[in-house]
Amino acid sequence: MDQSIKFDLDLIKRYDKSGPRYTSYPTALELHEGFGEAEYRRHIEKSNAAGGPLSLYFHIPFCDTVCFYCACNKIVTKNRAHALPYLDNLCQEIEMQGALFDRSRPVNQLHWGGGTPTFLSAEQMRRLMDTTRANFNLHSDDSGEYSIEVDPRETDDRTIAELRALGFNRISLGLQDFDPDVQKAVNRLQSKEQTFAVLEAARKEGFRSTNIDLIYGLPLQTMPSFADTLDQVLAYAPDRFSIFNYAHMPSRFKTQRQIDEAALPSPAAKLEILQMVGQKLTDAGYVYIGMDHFAKPDDELAVAQREGKLYRNFQGYSTHSDCDLVGLGVTSIGRVGDAYMQNYKELDEYDAAIAQGKLPVFRGVDLDDDDKLRRAVITQLICHFELSFEHIEREFGIVFNDYFAAELAKLQPMKSDGLLDLTAAGIQVSSAGRLLIRNICMVFDKYLAQKQQQFSRVI
């Protein structure tokens, strides 16, 4: 499989508009409050009957300081005592959820995100993992994909050793940018020494995959300054990069209002940075997985993509398409059977549900046959940059050209522009079209017309 990308400035400018990131289809905007605990339990019953492995996501919302660019659901506090009541409730939710799922189902994937999971003390992290092991079937032989997001400013060698002992074998380090002026502008002061000490400690302890998060489009960034950050990280050769486009949406995310809009790089400057990133990483031997993600050719994500086994969920790209995803903690989203569901977003509502012995699910959506069909099409495109019409027809019992006649017509201009090759057999996304894969997927999204303004720009 060709995993290269081609940077076509004219195409990118022409197609740069708002659209979903397709960590799910339908997107989270379609979740509604007519779906609650009873519906969730019904889907768990169906899921148990079907069997198969599980994936667990835990949301730890606490941060010591606020990063102005952040769009995550978080609680900013320096008082570590605030984590204790949340941990009590989270452990209670684990017990309630664990009692509903068949204990024979192995947990092939586990992820702690946030917030800052390492806001928790070592004792609290051990309690959380022990409670999980007591209620779900975790692997004991290090064969599961168990990952955690860490803030290097909150992590040291001892923490890394403790995380490895708990069973984590994959780690993602938040960085964003090393430039001191940029760091000051977004209120995230983080040294190179802190960052690379954690990366080296993770390797020493035997973590099998290391990822670095960067963001381009932050205030005061320039192409040369971001290239300098990238060069410094490349010298340590992490297994993966997640390099996100900063989406400035202060009307939705209050912390972003503290960013000086006048200091944000221009659209032209952002495109210059993006082009540099793609060139540097491909020159360094990384392959473009898609949607801001790069990996070494022997990384699990790159291998899964070449083998046609890559998947995409609320944590991003994944190698476990066969897992039902159980979301735990405030605001977390799960996918069980043919439904998506989300826990309460506000901590007091989450706490109240747990206190009443109720699952804290407050909204969700049942997928109909059309949703499942379109999800399969979008997932195949966004993960593998190609689509076989015959495969979809065989799985869903349709005639692709008839069912998607309107969509195929909308793809014709993209074909003319060189984003893709459209034949009687299927769709093949070009190297130039891969950076614009969201645009191609948007053609198959029946909900998009009335919701497009609520998404970030594709580039």
C-alpha positions as CSV (number, residue, x, y, z in Angstrom):
1,M,0.0,0.0,0.0
2,D,1.2,3.5,-0.9
3,Q,1.2,5.5,2.3
4,S,2.7,8.7,0.8
5,I,1.2,12.2,0.8
6,K,1.4,15.1,-1.7
7,F,1.0,18.7,-0.6
8,D,-1.0,20.6,-3.2
9,L,-1.5,24.1,-2.0
10,D,-4.1,25.1,-4.5
11,L,-6.2,22.0,-3.7
12,I,-5.9,22.6,0.1
13,K,-7.0,26.3,-0.3
14,R,-9.9,25.3,-2.5
15,Y,-11.2,22.6,-0.1
16,D,-10.4,24.2,3.3
17,K,-13.8,24.3,5.0
18,S,-15.3,23.1,8.3
19,G,-16.1,19.4,8.8
20,P,-16.1,16.5,11.3
21,R,-13.1,14.5,12.3
22,Y,-15.1,11.3,12.1
23,T,-14.1,9.6,15.3
24,S,-17.6,8.3,14.9
25,Y,-20.4,8.2,12.4
26,P,-22.9,9.6,13.2
27,T,-20.9,12.2,15.0
28,A,-21.4,13.1,18.7
29,L,-23.7,15.9,17.6
30,E,-26.4,13.3,16.9
31,L,-26.5,12.0,20.4
32,H,-29.8,12.8,22.1
33,E,-31.3,12.6,25.6
34,G,-34.0,10.2,24.5
35,F,-31.3,7.6,24.9
36,G,-30.5,6.8,28.5
37,E,-29.6,4.0,31.0
38,A,-32.4,1.6,29.9
39,E,-31.3,1.8,26.2
40,Y,-27.6,1.3,27.2
41,R,-28.4,-1.8,29.2
42,R,-30.4,-3.2,26.2
43,H,-27.3,-2.7,24.0
44,I,-25.0,-4.3,26.6
45,E,-27.3,-7.4,26.6
46,K,-27.1,-7.7,22.8
47,S,-23.3,-7.1,22.9
48,N,-22.8,-9.9,25.5
49,A,-24.8,-12.3,23.3
50,A,-22.5,-11.4,20.4
51,G,-19.4,-11.7,22.5
52,G,-16.0,-10.4,21.6
53,P,-13.3,-8.3,23.3
54,L,-13.7,-4.9,25.0
55,S,-11.9,-1.6,25.0
56,L,-12.1,0.6,28.1
57,Y,-11.7,4.4,28.2
58,F,-11.3,6.3,31.5
59,H,-11.6,10.1,31.6
60,I,-9.6,11.8,34.3
61,P,-10.6,15.4,34.1
62,F,-8.2,17.2,36.4
63,C,-5.4,19.5,35.4
64,D,-3.0,21.5,37.6
65,T,-3.0,24.5,35.2
66,V,-5.0,25.5,32.2
67,C,-3.6,25.5,28.7
68,F,-5.4,28.2,26.8
69,Y,-5.8,26.2,23.6
70,C,-7.5,23.3,25.3
71,A,-10.9,22.1,24.1
72,C,-11.1,19.1,26.4
73,N,-13.5,18.6,29.3
74,K,-11.4,19.4,32.3
75,I,-11.3,20.6,35.9
76,V,-8.4,23.0,36.6
77,T,-7.3,22.8,40.2
78,K,-4.1,22.6,42.3
79,N,-6.0,20.9,45.1
80,R,-5.2,17.2,44.8
81,A,-7.9,16.4,47.3
82,H,-10.5,17.1,44.6
83,A,-9.5,13.9,42.9
84,L,-10.6,11.6,45.8
85,P,-14.4,12.0,45.6
86,Y,-14.2,11.6,41.8
87,L,-12.1,8.5,42.1
88,D,-14.6,7.1,44.6
89,N,-17.4,7.6,42.1
90,L,-15.4,6.4,39.2
91,C,-14.6,3.1,41.0
92,Q,-18.3,2.7,41.8
93,E,-19.1,3.2,38.1
94,I,-16.5,0.6,37.2
95,E,-18.2,-1.9,39.5
96,M,-21.7,-1.1,38.1
97,Q,-20.5,-1.4,34.5
98,G,-18.4,-4.4,35.1
99,A,-21.4,-6.3,36.5
100,L,-23.2,-5.8,33.2
101,F,-20.6,-7.2,30.9
102,D,-19.7,-10.8,30.5
103,R,-16.5,-11.4,32.5
104,S,-15.2,-13.8,29.9
105,R,-14.7,-10.9,27.5
106,P,-11.1,-9.9,27.5
107,V,-10.1,-6.2,27.6
108,N,-7.8,-5.9,24.6
109,Q,-7.5,-2.2,24.8
110,L,-7.5,0.3,27.7
111,H,-6.8,4.0,27.7
112,W,-6.6,6.7,30.4
113,G,-7.2,10.2,29.0
114,G,-8.1,13.6,30.3
115,G,-7.4,16.1,31.6
116,T,-4.2,14.8,33.1
117,P,-4.4,11.2,34.3
118,T,-1.1,11.6,36.2
119,F,-2.8,14.2,38.3
120,L,-3.7,11.2,40.4
121,S,-1.2,10.0,43.0
122,A,0.5,6.6,42.7
123,E,-1.8,5.2,45.3
124,Q,-4.9,6.5,43.5
125,M,-3.7,5.1,40.2
126,R,-3.1,1.7,41.7
127,R,-6.6,1.8,43.3
128,L,-8.1,2.6,39.9
129,M,-6.3,-0.2,38.1
130,D,-7.0,-2.7,40.9
131,T,-10.7,-1.9,40.8
132,T,-10.7,-2.3,37.0
133,R,-9.0,-5.7,37.3
134,A,-11.5,-6.8,39.9
135,N,-14.4,-6.0,37.6
136,F,-13.2,-6.6,34.0
137,N,-11.0,-9.3,32.4
138,L,-7.7,-7.5,31.9
139,H,-4.8,-9.3,30.4
140,S,-2.0,-10.2,32.8
141,D,0.6,-11.1,30.2
142,D,1.2,-7.6,28.8
143,S,-0.5,-8.6,25.5
144,G,-3.2,-5.9,25.7
145,E,-2.8,-2.4,24.3
146,Y,-2.9,-0.4,27.5
147,S,-2.1,3.3,27.0
148,I,-2.0,6.5,28.9
149,E,-1.7,10.2,28.2
150,V,0.9,12.0,30.4
151,D,1.9,15.6,30.9
152,P,5.8,15.6,31.3
153,R,5.5,18.4,33.8
154,E,3.5,16.0,36.0
155,T,5.7,13.0,35.4
156,D,9.1,11.7,36.5
157,D,11.1,8.4,36.4
158,R,9.3,7.0,39.4
159,T,5.8,7.7,37.9
160,I,6.8,6.0,34.6
161,A,8.0,3.0,36.5
162,E,4.8,2.8,38.4
163,L,2.7,3.1,35.2
164,R,4.6,0.3,33.6
165,A,4.1,-1.9,36.7
166,L,0.3,-1.2,36.5
167,G,0.3,-2.7,33.1
168,F,0.6,0.3,30.7
169,N,2.7,-0.4,27.7
170,R,2.0,2.6,25.4
171,I,2.4,6.3,26.3
172,S,1.5,9.6,24.8
173,L,3.3,12.8,25.8
174,G,1.8,16.2,25.5
175,L,4.2,18.8,24.2
176,Q,2.6,21.2,21.6
177,D,5.7,23.5,21.1
178,F,9.1,24.2,22.6
179,D,9.3,27.8,21.6
180,P,9.3,29.8,24.9
181,D,7.2,32.7,23.4
182,V,4.6,30.3,22.2
183,Q,4.5,28.4,25.5
184,K,4.0,31.7,27.4
185,A,1.2,32.7,25.0
186,V,-0.7,29.5,25.6
187,N,0.2,29.1,29.3
188,R,2.1,25.9,29.0
189,L,5.7,26.2,30.1
190,Q,7.5,22.9,29.5
191,S,11.2,22.3,29.1
192,K,13.0,20.0,26.7
193,E,14.7,18.4,29.7
194,Q,11.3,17.5,31.3
195,T,9.9,16.1,28.0
196,F,12.8,14.0,26.9
197,A,13.5,12.6,30.3
198,V,10.0,11.2,30.4
199,L,10.4,9.8,26.9
200,E,13.7,8.1,27.7
201,A,12.3,6.8,31.0
202,A,9.4,5.2,29.1
203,R,11.8,3.4,26.8
204,K,13.9,2.3,29.6
205,E,10.9,0.8,31.4
206,G,9.8,-1.1,28.3
207,F,6.9,0.9,26.9
208,R,6.3,-0.5,23.4
209,S,5.0,2.6,21.8
210,T,5.8,6.3,22.4
211,N,3.8,9.2,20.9
212,I,4.4,13.0,21.0
213,D,1.5,15.5,20.6
214,L,2.2,18.7,18.8
215,I,-0.1,21.5,17.7
216,Y,0.4,23.9,14.8
217,G,-1.5,27.2,14.5
218,L,-0.8,28.4,18.0
219,P,-0.1,32.1,18.7
220,L,3.3,33.4,17.6
221,Q,4.2,30.2,15.8
222,T,6.2,30.5,12.6
223,M,7.3,27.8,10.2
224,P,11.0,28.1,11.3
225,S,10.1,28.0,15.0
226,F,7.9,25.0,14.6
227,A,10.5,23.3,12.4
228,D,13.0,23.8,15.3
229,T,10.6,22.1,17.7
230,L,10.0,19.2,15.3
231,D,13.8,18.7,14.7
232,Q,14.4,18.5,18.4
233,V,11.7,15.8,18.8
234,L,12.8,13.9,15.7
235,A,16.3,13.5,17.3
236,Y,14.6,11.3,19.9
237,A,12.6,9.4,17.2
238,P,9.3,8.6,19.0
239,D,7.2,5.8,17.4
240,R,4.3,8.1,16.6
241,F,3.4,11.8,16.1
242,S,0.0,13.4,16.6
243,I,0.3,16.9,15.0
244,F,-3.0,18.7,15.3
245,N,-4.3,21.8,13.7
246,Y,-5.3,24.3,16.4
247,A,-9.0,25.0,16.0
248,H,-9.7,28.5,17.5
249,M,-13.3,28.3,18.6
250,P,-13.6,30.7,21.6
251,S,-17.4,30.8,21.4
252,R,-17.4,27.1,22.3
253,F,-14.3,26.9,24.6
254,K,-14.0,29.6,27.1
255,T,-10.3,29.1,27.9
256,Q,-9.5,29.9,24.3
257,R,-10.7,33.5,24.9
258,Q,-7.5,34.1,26.7
259,I,-5.5,33.7,23.4
260,D,-4.6,36.8,21.6
261,E,-6.3,36.3,18.2
262,A,-4.0,38.9,16.6
263,A,-1.0,36.7,17.4
264,L,-2.4,33.6,15.6
265,P,-0.6,32.7,12.4
266,S,-2.3,33.5,9.2
267,P,-3.9,30.7,7.1
268,A,-1.0,31.0,4.7
269,A,1.5,30.6,7.5
270,K,-0.4,27.5,8.9
271,L,-0.3,25.9,5.4
272,E,3.5,26.6,5.3
273,I,3.9,24.8,8.6
274,L,1.8,21.9,7.5
275,Q,3.8,21.5,4.4
276,M,7.0,21.5,6.4
277,V,5.7,19.0,8.8
278,G,4.7,16.5,6.1
279,Q,8.1,16.9,4.3
280,K,10.2,16.5,7.5
281,L,8.4,13.5,8.8
282,T,8.3,11.6,5.5
283,D,12.0,12.4,5.0
284,A,12.6,11.0,8.4
285,G,10.9,7.7,7.4
286,Y,7.5,8.2,9.0
287,V,4.3,7.3,7.1
288,Y,1.1,9.3,7.1
289,I,-1.6,7.4,8.8
290,G,-4.2,10.1,8.3
291,M,-5.9,12.9,10.2
292,D,-2.8,14.4,11.8
293,H,-1.1,11.1,12.6
294,F,2.3,9.8,11.5
295,A,4.0,6.6,12.6
296,K,7.1,4.6,11.9
297,P,6.6,2.0,9.2
298,D,6.9,-0.9,11.7
299,D,4.4,0.7,14.2
300,E,1.2,-1.2,14.8
301,L,-0.9,1.6,13.2
302,A,1.1,1.6,10.0
303,V,1.1,-2.2,9.8
304,A,-2.7,-2.3,10.5
305,Q,-3.3,0.2,7.8
306,R,-1.3,-1.8,5.2
307,E,-3.1,-5.0,6.2
308,G,-6.6,-3.3,6.0
309,K,-7.2,-3.6,9.7
310,L,-7.1,0.0,10.9
311,Y,-10.1,1.5,12.7
312,R,-11.1,4.9,14.0
313,N,-12.9,5.6,17.3
314,F,-13.2,8.4,19.9
315,Q,-9.5,8.0,20.8
316,G,-8.4,8.3,17.2
317,Y,-6.9,5.6,15.1
318,S,-7.0,2.1,16.5
319,T,-6.0,-1.5,15.7
320,H,-9.0,-2.9,17.5
321,S,-12.1,-2.7,15.3
322,D,-13.6,-5.8,16.9
323,C,-13.9,-4.2,20.4
324,D,-16.9,-2.6,22.0
325,L,-15.8,0.6,23.7
326,V,-16.9,1.2,27.3
327,G,-16.6,4.8,28.4
328,L,-16.1,5.4,32.1
329,G,-16.0,8.7,33.9
330,V,-17.5,12.2,33.4
331,T,-18.2,13.1,29.7
332,S,-16.7,9.8,28.3
333,I,-18.3,8.3,25.2
334,G,-18.7,4.7,24.4
335,R,-19.7,2.5,21.5
336,V,-21.5,-0.7,22.4
337,G,-23.2,-2.8,19.7
338,D,-25.0,-0.5,17.3
339,A,-25.1,2.5,19.5
340,Y,-23.1,5.4,20.9
341,M,-23.6,6.7,24.4
342,Q,-22.1,9.4,26.6
343,N,-21.9,10.0,30.3
344,Y,-22.9,13.3,31.9
345,K,-20.6,16.2,31.0
346,E,-21.0,18.1,34.3
347,L,-19.4,16.7,37.4
348,D,-22.3,17.4,39.7
349,E,-24.7,15.5,37.5
350,Y,-22.3,12.6,37.1
351,D,-21.9,12.5,40.9
352,A,-25.6,12.6,41.5
353,A,-26.3,9.6,39.2
354,I,-23.6,7.5,40.9
355,A,-25.0,8.5,44.3
356,Q,-28.4,7.1,43.2
357,G,-26.8,3.9,42.0
358,K,-27.6,4.8,38.3
359,L,-25.4,4.5,35.3
360,P,-24.4,8.1,34.4
361,V,-25.4,7.8,30.8
362,F,-27.4,10.9,29.7
363,R,-27.6,10.7,26.0
364,G,-26.8,8.4,23.0
365,V,-28.0,7.3,19.6
366,D,-29.2,4.1,18.1
367,L,-27.7,3.5,14.6
368,D,-30.2,2.6,11.9
369,D,-29.3,0.6,8.8
370,D,-28.3,3.7,6.8
371,D,-26.1,4.9,9.6
372,K,-24.2,1.6,9.7
373,L,-23.8,1.5,6.0
374,R,-22.5,5.1,5.9
375,R,-20.2,4.4,8.9
376,A,-18.6,1.5,7.0
377,V,-18.0,3.7,4.0
378,I,-16.5,6.6,5.9
379,T,-14.4,4.3,8.2
380,Q,-12.9,2.5,5.2
381,L,-12.1,5.8,3.5
382,I,-10.6,7.6,6.5
383,C,-8.6,4.6,7.6
384,H,-7.4,3.1,4.3
385,F,-8.0,5.8,1.6
386,E,-9.8,3.4,-0.6
387,L,-13.2,1.8,-0.9
388,S,-14.4,-1.4,-2.7
389,F,-18.0,-1.1,-3.9
390,E,-18.3,-4.9,-4.1
391,H,-17.2,-5.2,-0.4
392,I,-19.9,-2.8,0.7
393,E,-22.5,-4.3,-1.6
394,R,-21.8,-7.8,-0.3
395,E,-21.9,-6.7,3.4
396,F,-25.1,-4.5,3.2
397,G,-27.0,-6.0,0.3
398,I,-27.2,-2.8,-1.8
399,V,-26.2,-1.7,-5.3
400,F,-23.7,1.0,-4.5
401,N,-24.2,3.1,-7.7
402,D,-28.0,3.2,-7.0
403,Y,-27.9,3.8,-3.3
404,F,-25.2,6.5,-3.5
405,A,-26.0,8.0,-6.9
406,A,-26.1,11.5,-5.5
407,E,-22.9,11.1,-3.6
408,L,-21.0,9.7,-6.5
409,A,-22.1,12.7,-8.5
410,K,-20.7,15.0,-5.8
411,L,-17.4,13.1,-6.0
412,Q,-16.9,13.9,-9.7
413,P,-15.4,17.4,-9.1
414,M,-13.0,15.8,-6.6
415,K,-12.1,13.3,-9.3
416,S,-11.5,16.1,-11.8
417,D,-9.3,17.9,-9.2
418,G,-7.2,14.9,-8.6
419,L,-8.2,14.1,-5.1
420,L,-9.3,10.6,-6.0
421,D,-9.8,8.0,-8.7
422,L,-13.4,6.9,-9.2
423,T,-14.0,3.7,-11.1
424,A,-16.7,1.1,-11.5
425,A,-14.9,-0.9,-8.8
426,G,-14.5,1.8,-6.1
427,I,-12.7,4.8,-4.8
428,Q,-8.9,5.3,-4.6
429,V,-7.8,8.4,-2.8
430,S,-4.7,10.0,-4.3
431,S,-1.6,11.2,-2.4
432,A,-2.9,14.7,-2.8
433,G,-6.3,13.8,-1.6
434,R,-5.2,12.2,1.7
435,L,-4.7,15.5,3.5
436,L,-8.3,16.3,2.5
437,I,-9.8,12.9,3.4
438,R,-12.4,14.7,5.7
439,N,-13.8,16.4,2.6
440,I,-14.2,13.1,0.8
441,C,-15.9,11.5,3.8
442,M,-18.2,14.5,4.2
443,V,-19.9,13.6,0.9
444,F,-21.4,10.5,2.5
445,D,-22.5,12.3,5.7
446,K,-26.3,12.7,5.6
447,Y,-26.4,14.8,8.7
448,L,-23.8,17.4,7.7
449,A,-25.8,20.1,6.0
450,Q,-27.4,21.5,9.1
451,K,-24.4,20.9,11.4
452,Q,-21.3,21.9,9.4
453,Q,-20.7,25.2,11.1
454,Q,-20.2,23.4,14.4
455,F,-17.0,21.7,13.3
456,S,-13.4,22.8,13.0
457,R,-11.8,23.5,9.6
458,V,-10.3,20.5,7.8
459,I,-6.8,22.1,7.5
